Amino acid sequence: MKEKIKVNLEKENKSLKPFIRWAGGKQKLINEIFSNLDLNNIDRFFEPFLGGASFFLKSDFKHSFLSDLNPNLINCYEQIKNDPQSIFNELTEFKTPVTDSMYYDIRDEFNRHSGDQTLEQAVRFIFLNRTSFNGIYRVNKSGKYNVPFGKANPAFSSLDHLKDVSQKLQSATLSFDYYDSIEDFTQQGDLIYLDPPYPKLSDTAYFNHYTLDKFDQNSQEDLANFAKIQSDKGCKVVISNADLEDIRSMYKDWEIIECSAYRFISCKKERIKVKELIIKNF
Ligand SMILES: C[S@@+](CC[C@H](N)C(=O)[O-])C[C@H]1O[C@@H](n2cnc3c(N)ncnc32)[C@H](O)[C@@H]1O
């Protein structure tokens, strides 16, 4: 009997939290987003602005297609999918408190190996994510990760957490690419969650330096066209975005729901409450 219960628990698809800190991450909003969606009878899920994967980690679809433009991020998911135990072992090897010279050595190493699809690079990625200033991922003009040191006593995920994430990833396909590369793979009835970098509210608010390509006003318009094409094809589409007039008018034929989240804004020390939108066609 005990054995049976154990097997059932192992099979249960848990709702999980992200194992990385990610600017614009939807962890704090995810319950509100889910409470506004009917996710029954959906087999295939696409999340092409993956980041911290808040949506995927809470969900339970038969198959998920996860992608992002950041190859180091995608490598991290790939390595956790394959070998969470080794990732955990390597992370626990780091001496704490972390010093700034140790941080900058690992940052240099990370930049030398940028794009490598290896376990070592995934470990460096998680280390930097947990010890950098505010956990943001920002690159300079030559594509080098340039976030300064921030946290001497990082909290890494537990082994159980990494194993749970790994198990959930077994039903996922990972790739690094532009979001619109999924265009020809989606089919009627699929769910697509789009969570792009947000437009600037001002010169300092919101964050859109994840990759070398900044997501500007034209990119937002292209994304709105992409969402419409997918919607016309019969896909279920949900979009997160900032509560701005421009964004509202791009999606004027869609259902728009307001929500609010505490976000770190670079000109302020504390997190402030900003309004966001959930935009959907079902
Ligand atoms: C707002 S974050 C996603 C946050 C995620 N939903 C979460 O909860 O953590 C946006 C993501 O889009 C990625 N990105 C930026 N431009 C992209 C593009 N053109 N195609 C695909 N991904 C892109 C960034 O690397 C970043 O991870």
The ligand as an SDF file (V2000), in Angstrom:
LIG
                    3D

 27 29  0  0  0  0  0  0  0  0999 V2000
    9.5570   39.2360  -19.4470 C   0  0  0  0  0  0  0  0  0  0  0  0
   10.7790   38.0030  -19.7180 S   0  0  0  0  0  0  0  0  0  0  0  0
    9.8540   36.5030  -19.5490 C   0  0  0  0  0  0  0  0  0  0  0  0
    9.5680   36.2090  -18.1110 C   0  0  0  0  0  0  0  0  0  0  0  0
    8.9170   34.8670  -17.8490 C   0  0  0  0  0  0  0  0  0  0  0  0
    7.5640   34.8090  -18.3340 N   0  0  0  0  0  0  0  0  0  0  0  0
    8.9500   34.5600  -16.3690 C   0  0  0  0  0  0  0  0  0  0  0  0
    7.8970   34.4270  -15.7360 O   0  0  0  0  0  0  0  0  0  0  0  0
   10.0660   34.5080  -15.8180 O   0  0  0  0  0  0  0  0  0  0  0  0
   11.0900   38.1120  -21.4460 C   0  0  0  0  0  0  0  0  0  0  0  0
   12.0400   37.0730  -22.0170 C   0  0  0  0  0  0  0  0  0  0  0  0
   12.0510   37.2070  -23.4340 O   0  0  0  0  0  0  0  0  0  0  0  0
   13.3580   36.9170  -23.9390 C   0  0  0  0  0  0  0  0  0  0  0  0
   13.4480   37.5750  -25.2660 N   0  0  0  0  0  0  0  0  0  0  0  0
   13.7330   38.8730  -25.5700 C   0  0  0  0  0  0  0  0  0  0  0  0
   13.5950   39.1020  -26.8790 N   0  0  0  0  0  0  0  0  0  0  0  0
   13.1940   37.9250  -27.4330 C   0  0  0  0  0  0  0  0  0  0  0  0
   12.8580   37.5150  -28.7650 C   0  0  0  0  0  0  0  0  0  0  0  0
   12.8970   38.3720  -29.7910 N   0  0  0  0  0  0  0  0  0  0  0  0
   12.4860   36.2200  -28.9770 N   0  0  0  0  0  0  0  0  0  0  0  0
   12.4500   35.3410  -27.9410 C   0  0  0  0  0  0  0  0  0  0  0  0
   12.7530   35.6680  -26.6450 N   0  0  0  0  0  0  0  0  0  0  0  0
   13.1090   36.9450  -26.4090 C   0  0  0  0  0  0  0  0  0  0  0  0
   14.3080   37.4340  -22.8770 C   0  0  0  0  0  0  0  0  0  0  0  0
   15.5370   36.7430  -22.9400 O   0  0  0  0  0  0  0  0  0  0  0  0
   13.5030   37.1570  -21.5750 C   0  0  0  0  0  0  0  0  0  0  0  0
   13.8820   35.9290  -21.0080 O   0  0  0  0  0  0  0  0  0  0  0  0
  1  2  1  0
  2  3  1  0
  2 10  1  0
  3  4  1  0
  4  5  1  0
  5  6  1  0
  5  7  1  0
  7  8  2  0
  7  9  1  0
 10 11  1  0
 11 12  1  0
 11 26  1  0
 12 13  1  0
 13 14  1  0
 13 24  1  0
 14 15  1  0
 14 23  1  0
 15 16  2  0
 16 17  1  0
 17 18  1  0
 17 23  2  0
 18 19  1  0
 18 20  2  0
 20 21  1  0
 21 22  2  0
 22 23  1  0
 24 25  1  0
 24 26  1  0
 26 27  1  0
M  CHG  2   2   1   9  -1
M  END
$$$$
